[in-house]
Amino acid sequence: MSRTCAVLVFTAGDHRTASSKYRAFLLGKYLTEQRSDIEWRIVEPATKMLSSLSYPAQVRESMRQARLLFWRPRHDVVFIQRAIYNKFVFLALLVQNILRIRPSIFDFDDAIFLHSPFKTRMMCKMSSAVIVGSHHLAVYARRYNTNVTLIPTCIRFSDYADIERKARTSDTVTIGWLGGAGAYVPELHALSEVLRALHTKGIQFHFLLVGAFHIAAVHTLFEFLPKDTSEIIDYVDAPTDADLIPYLSRMDIGLMPLSDNEWNRGKCALKAIQYMASGAATIASPVGENRVVIKDGTNGMLASGQDEWGSCLRELIEDPTLRQRLGVEARAHVRSQYSYETQCPRVADLIGAVLEWNSN
């Protein structure tokens, strides 16, 4: 790009929504730090927040956002990050794509076509290009658009670079889980049974769960663990991953159990990527992008069923050298494949490409 390119960005949620946080807010922050010729303009409120307003307020705000799209637009590219959750904004974006007022990029990182099949299909069809976060989503998107690029949900590796880990032989091993627990109660229930079995066998460990969000059922699941060997943190305000480092750096083993269903097959393995970037030995279910990110026995472990989970956990708890080896390999893999440092240039290249297609 020979001049500054303004990108108008519509998002599903605000910076507290994981997909929007990593694939729009932080992406724009780190992309513009690397590229001074890109201006990243996020339209607020996000579509999910807009839909929570009164009906008259929705109409007024939607008209304002439509004017940004249509009335003497001062942007060069439209970036649509899952912005399909308000019918007025969706319609405006669809019209902009049909009329080709500006080239557009549609980005999604979950199997949103399961609950919004028409909207997802139309955005894929009518956008200049599509970005997806996993191989499973790429298969879907390529049914409707030939310009599909897989760009994983990333972390900024420099946030994790100062974490140092050494093989520990005497300290109690910390097993960790990070996320929004409300969406993962079935997985956490299964995990609690695995930890209960280990505890019953006298295997020593500390359990750290971050993201319970005051959900009583989650707290109850782990009540069998002594108070001094478990810690459940309800919420961490983390505008960037740097705010999570104090918790991730304490985890010797990071866990990502997932039920094998159509929604989870579209997931982008962000939890695993965060654990791996921090150098924790990671165990994950072989579901969705986990099977791509983790090479079993090389940079992490894949486990199916409670017996496999228990066996993997026990092996890692008892073998600090194995934990360290997996952690070292994991960090190198994330740094080269799943960091903003390596993926932001690909986003910039795609923005340049859709501009070029539009000019021809």
C-alpha angles and dihedrals in degrees: 000000000000096000138031112291118209115211117198108209127203116188139193095227143358127269090288091063107088098220094047093041095055101029100041117010100039093031089057093045095053095035093057091046088059097038120042089183093068124078115195114204115185115201114222142235095045118232096258091051092045090055090057091063125093115276095256090047090051091053093048094047093044090053090052091051091046090055088057088057101042114019109082091318113219095196132085103206134025116219113197112195104189088308096159101107100097118059095213095051091041090055092048091050092047092052090048089053095046092049091042091223088158131359112264140204121206115204127190134164106184136052091269090154087077093069100021105033099156097045094045093047093049093048091051092048099045102039121095090232139358129220118199131184101218144029091248091057091045090060089055096044094050090063088070108024132035093204101073122148125188111220113167125225101266145201127213102250094204087068088062100035097098096054109114124193131187130187105267121206105174109028119090110262116244117222113198143194126187130188146071101313096199092075094046107048093123091051092046090049090056090045091052089057091053092049091045090056092050092047091049089055090055097250109155122227143137118235122211121185119183120192109034091143092206092298106160094202091060093050090049093053092066101038090110089072116088113255092245093055100049136055125185116190116194102203142357119194099223115170086172135014089256086078090057096050095090088061101036092049089059093057115096090178125028121202131208111174114177132182112236103246137127095264094051092047087069095052120119101222095242093153091054091046091053093049091046093048089054091052097248118146103250131213118188140167113258091246128126118327092353087084090057099042096045122058101200112244093003108069100358143337134271117210134185123191130006095280093056092044091051092047093049093046093048092049092051094044091053098041114059092173091058091049091052094047093050091046094052092050091045094054092050091049094049092046092055100038112018107038131104086232090067101029103045091072089056090054090049090050091052092050088052091048096053089049090053093047090051093051094051 
